[in-house]
Amino acid sequence: MRLLRPLVSTNGPVVRWQSVSGQTYFLERGTDLGMQPRFIPLASDIVGQTNTTGYHDTNGAGTGPFFYRVGVAE
């Protein structure tokens, strides 16, 4: 699994990653990797699409920085 370059829009980035159809994913976001917790939950139960899945982070608009982490839900 690998994150792809986000698509930038005026109302927040579209975070994209390589995915498997039917697999369920979660997405987390951080703004300061020196703080604890580094990441907070952003979205869960994202059903994977064939090849690539994306999530539009409408709360990610602004100066950032924003760091993302995607994982496979169990």
PyMOL commands that set and color helices and strands:
alter all, ss='L'
color gray80, all
select strands_A, chain A and resi 3-7+14-19+24-30+40-47+51-56+67-72
alter strands_A, ss='S'
color yellow, strands_A
deselect
rebuild
show_as cartoon
